[in-house]
Amino acid sequence: MAVSVGDQIPNVTIKTMGEKGPEDLNTGDFFAGKKVVLFAVPGAFTPTCSAAHVPGVCRQCR
């Protein structure tokens, strides 16, 4: 899924850790009226992480 500058964050329900354990969080409600920066990195121990990750950043993959 490609995301461009100015796109809205998809409205989905995700899990977050609350005081009593996992709780649902609706991204549409949480991010409403806010500017958001979205970033992602490859998962540890995946082929992308092992072969193309920023050198020296992924200590788990060494």
Secondary structure, 3 states (H helix, E strand, C coil): CCCCCCCCCCCCEEEEEECCEEEEEEHHHHCCCCCCCCCCCCCCCCHHHHHHCCCCCCHHHC
